Amino acid sequence: MLRSVDITRYITPLREGSSLPALVEGDDGREYVVKFRGAGHGEKALIAEVIVGEIGRALGLPVPEIVIATLPEEIARAESHDEIRDLLGWSVGLNVGLAFVPGALATDMTRAPIEGAEWAADVVWFDSLTINPDRTPRNANLIIGAGSRSWLIDHGSALYVHHAWDEPDAHAARPFERIGEHVLLPFAASIADADARLAPRLDAGTVNRIVDDVPAAWLRDSRFAGPPAERDAYRRYLAARMAARPTWVAAADDLRLEAQRDAVA
């Protein structure tokens, strides 16, 4: 299960994020980047952060630790800046925190990752599975921490099917065409080989555990009879996405070869 922390100090807003996340301190003495449920896409973005981030961690990819961060009302009331105070007021209660990566810098997207071509292929596979549109040159969501290690961050835009739940089975069966814009695609090795490495790590029990980590308080979509039914929708979608691997893996490999031909042309 995800750890839970109470926010004890609001340190500073991180204005480079469109949803105004913030650096905070938890009651465990650690610092976290918190995404607030009162911002942007609200609870859906937090659900994606938990499910997709934890899938990444289950696959062995470098996603910072994810925690459930409780914001107390007294911290929200104490903020002097109107915009931030409103956001915090709407976010009292459960939010998502990601372990802060000290000294992190944006990655150089013109160079191959130091982790190598297989690692790049693993990230492409992960983002294809979770339909993550935010690993492009416009918005790579890759940072470099201590020791020049890469970290994958900001998965709130992934699993975007859940904003409408429009024909999710058909959606799950399709290739993810936007993977052609992936920042790591020109540097990646075979996506089919990545599939062989990663798919065995993501069995149904692991997916169930990850979906069960989503707080029931965020599962309020009126299309479902309640949180259990909404959890089942995520489980069914991810199971269908895994079943469709031959389709989207082959499409990603075709786009990879095209990107690599373009890079040397």
C-alpha positions in Angstrom: 0.0 0.0 0.0 1.1 3.6 -0.5 2.4 5.4 2.5 0.4 8.3 3.8 1.9 11.5 5.2 0.4 14.7 6.7 1.6 18.0 5.2 3.2 20.0 8.0 4.7 22.9 6.0 3.9 24.5 2.6 7.4 25.5 1.3 6.9 27.1 -2.1 4.7 26.8 -5.2 6.3 25.3 -8.3 5.0 27.7 -11.0 6.5 25.8 -13.9 3.6 23.4 -13.5 0.3 24.4 -15.1 -1.6 23.0 -12.1 0.5 24.9 -9.5 2.0 22.0 -7.6 4.1 22.8 -4.5 7.1 21.7 -2.5 6.0 20.7 1.0 7.3 19.0 4.0 5.6 16.0 5.5 5.3 14.8 9.0 8.1 12.2 8.2 10.5 15.1 7.8 10.8 14.5 4.0 10.0 16.9 1.2 7.5 16.1 -1.5 6.1 17.7 -4.7 2.4 17.7 -4.1 -0.3 17.7 -6.9 -3.5 19.2 -5.5 -7.0 17.8 -6.2 -8.3 21.3 -6.4 -6.3 22.1 -9.5 -6.7 21.4 -13.2 -8.3 18.0 -13.9 -8.9 17.5 -10.2 -9.1 14.0 -8.9 -8.8 12.3 -12.3 -5.2 13.7 -12.6 -4.4 12.3 -9.1 -5.8 8.9 -10.0 -3.6 8.8 -13.1 -0.6 9.9 -11.0 -1.2 7.0 -8.6 -2.0 4.2 -11.1 0.5 5.1 -13.8 3.2 6.1 -11.4 2.8 2.8 -9.5 2.8 0.8 -12.7 6.1 2.4 -13.6 7.5 1.6 -10.2 6.2 -2.0 -10.5 8.1 -2.3 -13.8 11.3 -1.1 -12.2 11.3 2.3 -13.8 12.6 5.3 -12.0 9.5 7.0 -10.7 9.9 8.9 -7.4 8.0 7.4 -4.5 4.4 8.3 -4.5 2.5 9.0 -1.2 -1.0 10.1 -0.2 -0.5 13.6 1.3 -3.1 15.0 3.6 -3.4 18.8 3.6 -4.8 20.2 6.9 -7.2 23.1 6.8 -5.0 25.3 9.0 -2.2 25.3 6.4 -4.8 26.2 3.7 -6.1 29.1 5.8 -2.7 30.5 6.6 -1.6 31.1 3.0 -1.5 34.8 2.2 -1.5 34.6 -1.6 -5.1 34.6 -2.9 -4.7 32.2 -5.8 -2.7 29.7 -3.7 -5.1 30.0 -0.7 -8.0 29.2 -3.0 -6.3 26.2 -4.4 -5.3 24.9 -1.0 -8.8 25.5 0.3 -10.3 23.4 -2.5 -7.6 20.7 -1.7 -8.0 20.1 2.0 -7.8 16.4 2.6 -6.1 13.8 0.3 -3.7 14.8 -2.4 -0.7 13.1 -4.2 2.9 13.6 -3.2 6.0 12.6 -5.1 9.3 12.4 -3.4 11.3 15.5 -4.1 14.4 14.9 -6.3 17.0 17.4 -5.0 19.0 19.4 -7.6 17.0 18.0 -10.5 17.5 19.4 -14.0 15.7 19.1 -17.2 17.1 16.4 -19.5 18.9 17.2 -22.7 16.4 15.9 -25.2 18.9 16.0 -28.1 21.1 13.3 -26.6 20.6 9.6 -25.9 19.8 8.8 -22.3 22.8 7.5 -20.3 20.7 4.5 -19.2 20.9 3.2 -22.8 18.7 2.1 -25.7 16.9 -0.8 -23.9 15.9 1.6 -21.1 14.5 4.1 -23.6 12.5 1.2 -25.2 11.2 0.3 -21.7 10.0 3.9 -21.2 8.3 4.0 -24.6 6.5 0.6 -23.8 5.4 2.0 -20.5 4.0 5.2 -22.0 2.3 3.3 -24.8 0.6 1.0 -22.3 -0.7 3.9 -20.2 -1.4 6.2 -23.2 0.8 9.0 -21.8 0.9 12.0 -24.1 3.4 13.9 -22.0 6.8 12.6 -23.0 7.5 14.7 -26.0 10.0 17.4 -26.9 7.4 20.0 -25.8 6.9 18.4 -22.4 9.4 15.6 -21.7 8.6 15.1 -18.0 12.1 13.7 -17.6 14.5 15.1 -15.1 18.1 14.3 -14.2 18.9 13.9 -10.5 22.1 13.1 -8.5 24.5 10.8 -10.3 23.0 11.8 -13.6 20.1 9.4 -13.0 16.9 10.0 -15.0 13.5 10.2 -13.3 10.1 9.9 -14.9 7.6 12.4 -13.5 4.1 13.9 -14.0 1.8 11.2 -15.2 -1.5 13.1 -14.5 -2.4 13.3 -18.2 -2.0 9.6 -18.9 -5.0 7.2 -18.9 -7.0 10.1 -20.5 -9.8 7.7 -21.5 -11.1 8.0 -17.9 -12.3 11.6 -18.5 -15.2 10.3 -20.6 -14.9 6.5 -20.5 -16.1 6.6 -24.1 -15.9 3.1 -25.6 -13.0 2.1 -23.4 -12.7 -1.4 -24.9 -12.3 -0.1 -28.4 -9.9 2.6 -27.1 -7.8 0.0 -25.3 -7.4 -2.1 -28.5 -6.0 0.7 -30.6 -2.4 1.7 -31.2 -1.3 4.8 -29.4 -0.4 7.0 -32.4 1.0 9.8 -30.3 3.8 7.6 -29.3 5.4 8.7 -32.5 6.2 12.0 -30.8 7.9 10.3 -27.9 11.2 12.1 -27.0 13.0 8.7 -26.4 11.8 7.0 -29.6 14.8 7.9 -31.8 17.1 6.4 -29.1 15.1 3.3 -28.3 15.9 -0.4 -29.0 13.2 -2.9 -30.0 9.9 -2.2 -28.3 9.0 -5.9 -28.9 12.0 -6.9 -26.8 10.9 -4.4 -24.1 7.5 -6.1 -24.1 9.1 -9.4 -23.4 11.0 -7.9 -20.5 8.2 -5.9 -18.9 4.9 -7.6 -19.5 5.7 -10.5 -17.1 6.2 -8.0 -14.3 2.6 -6.6 -14.6 0.3 -9.5 -13.7 -3.3 -9.1 -12.7 -2.5 -9.2 -9.0 -0.1 -6.3 -9.4 -2.6 -4.3 -11.3 -5.3 -5.0 -8.7 -3.0 -3.9 -5.9 -2.2 -0.7 -7.7 -5.8 0.2 -8.4 -6.8 -0.6 -4.8 -4.3 2.0 -3.7 -6.5 4.8 -5.2 -8.4 6.5 -2.3 -12.1 5.8 -2.5 -12.7 9.6 -1.9 -11.4 10.3 -5.4 -13.6 7.7 -7.1 -16.7 9.9 -7.6 -17.5 9.5 -11.3 -21.3 9.6 -11.6 -21.1 7.0 -14.5 -20.5 4.3 -11.9 -22.5 3.0 -9.1 -19.7 3.6 -6.6 -15.9 3.2 -6.0 -15.8 -0.6 -6.5 -17.4 -0.3 -10.0 -15.1 2.6 -10.9 -12.1 0.5 -9.8 -13.3 -2.3 -12.0 -13.4 0.0 -15.0 -9.7 0.8 -14.5 -8.9 -2.9 -14.1 -10.8 -3.9 -17.2 -9.2 -1.1 -19.3 -5.7 -2.1 -18.2 -6.4 -5.8 -18.8 -7.7 -4.9 -22.3 -4.6 -2.8 -22.9 -2.3 -5.6 -21.9 -4.3 -8.0 -24.2 -3.8 -5.6 -27.1 0.0 -5.5 -26.8 0.7 -7.2 -30.2 -1.1 -4.3 -31.9 0.4 -1.3 -30.1 3.8 -2.8 -29.6 4.1 -3.4 -33.4 2.8 0.1 -34.1 5.4 1.6 -31.7 8.2 -0.4 -33.3 7.1 0.8 -36.8 7.2 4.4 -35.6 10.5 3.9 -33.9 12.1 2.7 -37.1 10.6 5.7 -38.9 11.9 8.1 -36.3 15.4 6.6 -36.5 15.5 6.7 -40.3 14.5 10.4 -40.1 17.2 11.1 -37.5 20.0 9.9 -39.9 18.5 11.3 -43.1 
